[in-house]
Amino acid sequence: MKKGMSIRFRDNSVQALAQITDAISGNIEDMCLTMVELAKRPPPQGSPYDTGNNRDSIDYHKQGQLSFKVQTNTGYGAYLELGTKRMAARPYMAPAYKGAEAEMLAKPRSSWE
């Protein structure tokens, strides 16, 4: 190549990457929605369900292009999920994640786009 000569490639790799990122983000968001729905179903045996505060506070938030957070905002959701030294765990988020994951994997790949 001669000195001072440059070659410029034109492709659509940036557009392709943006489309892939959008598709992945949409799939993750769908999984988060499913997880929230599953976590809000009737609670495990022994979980307090008088007010529904914990159930009603379960939601997801987009934190970045491919980052989402599913959480409860009551302050005691983690105690229910993980238990304490005086209370057995009553998990609802972990089963919701597993259920959402199973639903996502059961979908035909063509519906992931």
BADRENFI-161382 format. One line per 5 residues: number of its first residue (from 1); for each residue x, y, z of C-alpha. Coordinates in Angstrom, 2 decimals. Layout:
<recs>
NUM) X,Y,Z | ...
</recs>
This chain:
<recs>
1) 0.00,0.00,0.00 | 1.33,3.44,-0.90 | 2.17,5.86,1.86 | -0.77,8.15,2.67 | -3.30,5.83,1.06
6) -6.22,4.62,3.16 | -8.91,2.10,2.68 | -12.35,2.61,4.14 | -14.76,-0.25,4.60 | -18.43,0.46,4.68
11) -20.64,-2.04,6.31 | -23.69,-2.17,8.46 | -22.09,-3.81,11.49 | -23.12,-0.93,13.78 | -26.72,-1.22,12.62
16) -26.61,-5.00,12.96 | -25.24,-4.73,16.49 | -27.96,-2.22,17.40 | -30.65,-4.61,16.08 | -29.18,-7.53,18.03
21) -28.99,-5.40,21.19 | -32.62,-4.30,20.75 | -33.75,-7.91,20.25 | -31.84,-9.13,23.31 | -33.12,-6.23,25.40
26) -36.69,-7.00,24.35 | -36.27,-10.66,25.29 | -34.80,-9.78,28.68 | -37.64,-7.33,29.28 | -40.20,-10.01,28.36
31) -38.55,-12.36,30.84 | -38.65,-9.66,33.55 | -42.36,-9.08,32.91 | -43.03,-12.80,33.18 | -40.97,-13.00,36.37
36) -42.92,-10.13,37.94 | -46.22,-11.82,37.03 | -45.06,-15.14,38.48 | -43.70,-13.53,41.66 | -47.06,-11.82,42.25
41) -49.00,-15.09,42.21 | -50.27,-16.49,45.49 | -47.41,-16.59,47.98 | -45.78,-19.68,49.43 | -47.37,-21.28,52.47
46) -46.85,-19.13,55.54 | -46.02,-15.88,53.77 | -47.82,-12.85,55.12 | -50.46,-11.85,52.60 | -52.74,-9.65,54.66
51) -52.02,-6.35,52.94 | -50.39,-7.40,49.65 | -47.75,-4.69,50.12 | -44.86,-6.93,49.15 | -46.73,-8.42,46.20
56) -47.82,-4.99,44.94 | -44.30,-3.58,45.18 | -42.71,-6.21,42.90 | -41.63,-4.58,39.66 | -38.71,-4.35,37.25
61) -36.62,-1.42,36.14 | -34.35,-1.02,33.15 | -30.90,-0.04,34.37 | -28.90,-0.07,31.17 | -29.08,-1.18,27.59
66) -29.05,-4.85,28.57 | -29.51,-4.58,32.33 | -32.75,-4.96,34.25 | -33.54,-5.30,37.94 | -36.55,-7.17,39.33
71) -37.18,-6.18,42.93 | -39.59,-5.50,45.74 | -39.53,-2.20,47.57 | -41.14,-3.10,50.90 | -37.91,-3.53,52.82
76) -38.82,-7.02,53.97 | -39.00,-8.86,50.65 | -35.47,-10.20,51.06 | -36.32,-11.58,54.52 | -39.20,-13.53,52.97
81) -37.03,-14.77,50.10 | -33.98,-15.73,52.15 | -35.33,-16.18,55.66 | -33.79,-15.07,58.93 | -32.45,-16.92,61.94
86) -36.01,-16.83,63.37 | -37.99,-17.40,60.17 | -37.63,-19.99,57.45 | -37.16,-18.79,53.88 | -40.32,-18.39,51.81
91) -38.85,-17.94,48.35 | -40.96,-16.37,45.66 | -38.40,-14.55,43.47 | -36.15,-17.55,42.76 | -39.10,-19.74,41.69
96) -40.43,-16.85,39.59 | -37.03,-16.56,37.86 | -36.93,-20.29,37.17 | -40.48,-20.20,35.82 | -39.76,-17.20,33.59
101) -36.60,-18.85,32.33 | -38.51,-22.05,31.52 | -41.20,-20.08,29.67 | -38.59,-18.19,27.68 | -36.73,-21.36,26.71
106) -40.00,-23.06,25.73 | -40.75,-20.33,23.16 | -39.78,-21.11,19.60 | -36.65,-19.22,18.63 | -38.53,-17.47,15.82
111) -40.61,-15.63,18.46 | -37.44,-14.23,20.06 | -36.98,-11.70,17.29
</recs>
